[in-house]
Amino acid sequence: MSYDALFTKISDLVMCHSPSGAEDEINQHLMADLANLGVEHWRDEADNVIAKIPGRDDSRAIAITAHKDEIGTLVKSIYADGRVSVRKLGGSFPWVYGEGVMDLLGDQHTISGVLSFGSRHVSHESPQKAQQESQPVTWETAWVETKRSPQELAAAGIRPGTRVVVGKHRKQPFRLGDHIASYTLDNKASLAILLMLAERLQQPPVTVYLVASAKEEVGAVGALYFSQRHRLEALIALEICPLAAEYSIQPGEVPVLLSQDGYGLYDEGLNAELSRAATAHDLPIQMAVISGFGSDGSIAMKFGHVSRAACLSFPTHNTHGYEIAHLGAIAHCAAILEHYCNDL
C-alpha cells in the first residue's frame, strides 16, 4: 500500500509550529483544510478547532479528539549578550533536541537561534565537564544563542513567555520505508487522522465532533473546556503509544487501545465496541496498559466530564523526541474510527 499522500499530509502539519498556547499557525492550516472539505467548523473560546459531522440522530453525540499543541520551551530570561534562557513547556528535555536551530516565536517576528550546551573541550573548571561524565543536560544549564542584542529581540516581540520550538530548519519529516520519522508526530499524525475522518464521514448515525484540542500538553485544557460544554456519549482520544521494554506493545502497523494510563482506567465497554468495529472489518488492534502517560480521554473522564472515554493510538519509538511510527498504524486508526462511527 502506498502511504505517499498520508506522509505528505503529516509533513505539512509538522511544519506548522504549535507550542501550547501559541497555536495560531496550525489553527490557520486546519481551518483552511476543513473549509476545503466543506464541513461545518469553528474555533471556540478555548482555542479548540472543531468540525461537526451531523448525525442522523442529532440528539446524540460523540467526540474524537486529537491535540494540536506540541511540546517545546518558553523564554525565562534574556541576557545582555543575546543569550536566552528557556524552561520546558510540556514534557521536553534539552538532550532530546540536541544542539541545533530553535525558532523563537516573537509577537512580531520569528527569530532563529541555536540551542547550546557549551564547549566540549573543557576541564573540571567548567560546569560543562560534568555533562560529559555524570550529569544530564538540563534546561537550567542550556541556553539559546541568538547573537542579537536585547533591543533587537524586544523589537521582534521576544520576551519572557515567548514560545521556543525546534526550528523549521530541522523539522522536515524523514521517510523510512513505510515509517515516518519526525518531531511532533505526537500531535500532527493524530491531526492527519482527524482530517481523514472529516473527509470520509457522511451522515453517521449520531453526531460526531472532531476536536483539534488546545493545550493538551499542559493539562488537556481544550478538551476539558469542550467536554464540559457538550453532552457526549463518549470521547475517544487519538494519541501516540510509547514503545518501551516495559510495555507488551508490538511495533508496526497495529494500533493500540489503552486500558489504563497514568490518569486512570478507560471505559471497557467503549474499548469493546472499538475492538468489535476493528474485528468486523478485519483491522488489527492490540491492547496495552501504560503508566507515564495521559490523554484528553483519560483526563476528561477522571474529572467527570464524560462517562466513557477511550484512547486509540499508534505505536511510536522515541515518544516526545524524534519519533518514528508506521504509516500503516496511523491509517488503520482512521479506518477503525470510520467504521466505528458508521456502525453506531
N, C-alpha and C positions, 0 to 999 in steps of 0.2 A: 504494500500500500504506500502511496506517495503522501508524504506529510509536508510537502513544499508550502502549500497555502497556509497551513497551521503555523509552520516555522516563521513565515513572513509576518503573519498577524501578531504573533507573540513578540517578534523582533520590533515591530512598530510600537507596541505598547511599552516594551522595556525602555526604549529610547525617550519616553516621556518621563521626566522627573516627577516624583510624587511623594516626597517625605511627609510624614504625618503632620497634618495641619497646614501644609503648603502644597495642595494637590491640584492647583489650577491647570497645570499643563495636561495632566491625564484627564481632568474633567472636560476640557475642550475637545480632546480626542474622542472620548466616549460619547459626548453629546453629538458630535458630528457623525460618528458611526451609527448611532441609534436613529438620528434623523434620516440618514441614507437608507436605513432599513424600514423606515415608515412606521415605527412603533411609537406608541404614546410614551413620553419620557419627560422627566423633570429633575431638578435639583431641589432638595428640601433644605430646611433651616440648619440641619447638622452637616450639610455639605455632602450628603449621600447623592449619588446619581441613580435614579430609579427608572426602570422600564416596567410598564404594566401590560401583561398579556391577558386580556379579558377572558374569563371562563364562561362556559355555557350557563353555569350557576354562579352568578357574580356575588352571591351572598356568602360564598365560601372562598378562602384564600390561603395560599401558602407563600413562603418567601424562599428564594435561593440567593445566598449572598456570596460575594467574592470581594475581599477588601482591596481597595485601590491604593492604599498608602504603603510605602516602603520604609524600611529602617534607614538610619543614617546618623547624623550628628547635628548638633546646633552650636553656634558660637557662644562661648562664655566670655572671653576677653580678647581685646585687640591691643597689641603691643606697639611701641614706637617704631620698631624696625620692620613692621609689616607682618610679623608672625601672628597667627590667630590660634588661640586655644579653644578646643572644642570638647564637648561632652556627648555621651551617647544619647540617641533618640531611638527608643526601642532596643532590640537585642543586638546591637552592633558591637564589634570588637575590632580594634585597630589592626591587630595581627592578621585578621581575615582579609582586610583590604590590602595590606602591604603598602609600602611607599609608592606613591603614584598620584596621578591627577585627581583632584577633587573639585567639584563645582560648588561655589558659594552663591546661593540664590538670593541676591540682594533685592531690595524693594524696587530699585530702578534698573539694575543691570546684574547679570551673572558674571562673576569673575572666577577664573580658574586658578588654583594653587596646587601645591604638592604636599600631600601628607608625608610628614618627615619624622624619622625616629632618631636622627643623629648619626655621626660618623661611626664606622666600624673600627677604624684604625686608632684605637684609644687604649689607654691603660686604666688601672683601677682608680685613677684620679678623676675619671669621667663617669657619670652615672650610667651612660650607655653600656659600659663594660658588663654590668650586671645583666643586661638584656641578652648578652651572648652566652651567659653561663648559668644563671639561676632564676631570673625573674622574667615574666612575660611583659611585653609592651602593653601599657595601659593608656587610656585617653589622657590621663594626668601627665604622662611623660612624653606624649606625642604632640605635634603641632602641625598646622598647615602653613607652609611657606608661600607667601603671596608676592613678595618683592614689590609691594605697593606701600605707599605712605598711609597713615591713618586717615588723612584727609581724602585720598583717592578712594579708600574703602568706604568712608562715610558718604561720599558723593554717589557711590553705587548703591547705597542703602544697606550696607553690611553693618550689622550691629549685634549686640547680644540678643540671642534668639533666632538669628538668621540660620536657616537650614543649610546643611552641607552634605552633599551626597557624592558617590563615586562619579567621576567625570564622564561625560558622554564620549570623551576621547578613548575610554577603555570599556565602554558599556555594551558595545555591539555583541549580540549573542553569537555563539560558535556552534556549528553543526558537527556532531559526532555520529554519522550514520543516521539511525532513527532516533538519536538522542539530541536534545538541545542543552547547551551549557551557557550559563549566563548569571549575572547578578539579578536579583529581584524576580526570579521565576515564582517565588513565594506568592506574589500577588498578581503578576502580569499574565502568567499562564492561566490562572483562575479567571481573570477578566476575559481572556480569549474564549473560555468555556461559556461564560455568561453571554458573550456576543453571539456565539453559535446558537445558543438556546433562543435568543431574541430573534434570530433569523428563522429558526426551524419551527418554533411552537406556533400553532394556529388553532385558536378556539379550543383550548384544553377543557376538560370537564369543570375545573374550578379555576378561579383567577390565580395567576402566577405573577408575583412581583420579583423581578430580577434586580437585586440591590448591589450596586458597587459601593461598598460601605467605606465610610471615612474613619480615620484614626483608630483602626483596629489594633495596630501595634502598640498603642498606648492605652489600651483598656476597652477595646470594642465599642468606642463611644458612639459611632454612627449606627451600628446595629442595635444598640440598646435604645437609642432615640427612636429608630424606626419601629422596632418591635413593641415599644411602649404605646405607640400611637395607632397601630393596626392590629385588628383581631386576626390572628393567624392560627390555622390548624397545625402547622408545622413550620420549622425553619431548618433549612439544610445549608450548611456552610461548605464552600469549596476551599480546599487547602492543599498545601504540600504535606507529605508524610515523611518524617525523618528515617533514613536508612541507617541503622546502627546495630552493632552486635547484640545489644540487649533486647532488641525487638525482633520477633519472628515475622519479619516482613520480607517478601521476596522482591528484588529489584526487577525492573522490566515494565511490561505493558499492562499489568493487572492493577486496577485501582484498589484503594483500601478504604474500608468503612471502619470508623473507630467505635469501640465500645466504651472507652473511658479515656480521659486525658487529665491534665493537672487541675482542671476545674470541676471535674465530677463525671458522672455517668451520662451517656447519651441514651436516648429512648430506644429500648429493644424492639418495641413494636414497629417504630418507623424504620429501624435498621432492617427488620424482617421484610417490610414492604419494598424497600430499595433492593434487597437481595433477590426477592422474587421477581422484580422487574428485570434485573440483570439476567437471572437464570432463564426466564421465559424467552429471552431474546438472544440466548447463547453468548452472553457477555460475561467475561471473567470478573471475579471480585474476591478479595481477601479481607480478613478481619484482623484488628490489632488493638492492643491496649498500650498506650504510651503515657509518659509522665511529664516531661519538661515541655509542655505544650498547652495551648488553649486556642479556641476559635470563637468566631461570632456565635456559633451554635451553643457551645458549652457555657459560655458566659451569659448569654441571654436566658438560657434555661436555669442556670444557677440563681439568677436574680429574679426568677419568676415571671419573666416577660413572655415566655412561651411555655406551653405544657409539653411539647415534644420537639426535640432537636436531634439532628444528625450531622456528621461531618464526613463528606466524601472527598477523598484525597488521592494524590498520585505520588508513588514512591520517589524520593528525591535524595541524592547524595549532597553532602556539604550544605545542609539547610542553613539559611541566613548567612551564606557565604557565596562562593562561586558555584552555584547549584547546577546539578545535572539531572535531567529527567527524561524518560522515554516519551516521545511524542504520542505513541500509541496509548499510553496510560491516560494522557490528557484527553485524547479523542474519545477513549472509552468512557471517561467521566461524563462527557457531554452526551454520549449515546444513552447511557444508563438513565440520566436525568430526563432526557427527552421521552424515553419510554415510560418512566415513572409518572411524569406529568400527564401523559396521554392516557395512561391506564387508571388514573384515579377514579 
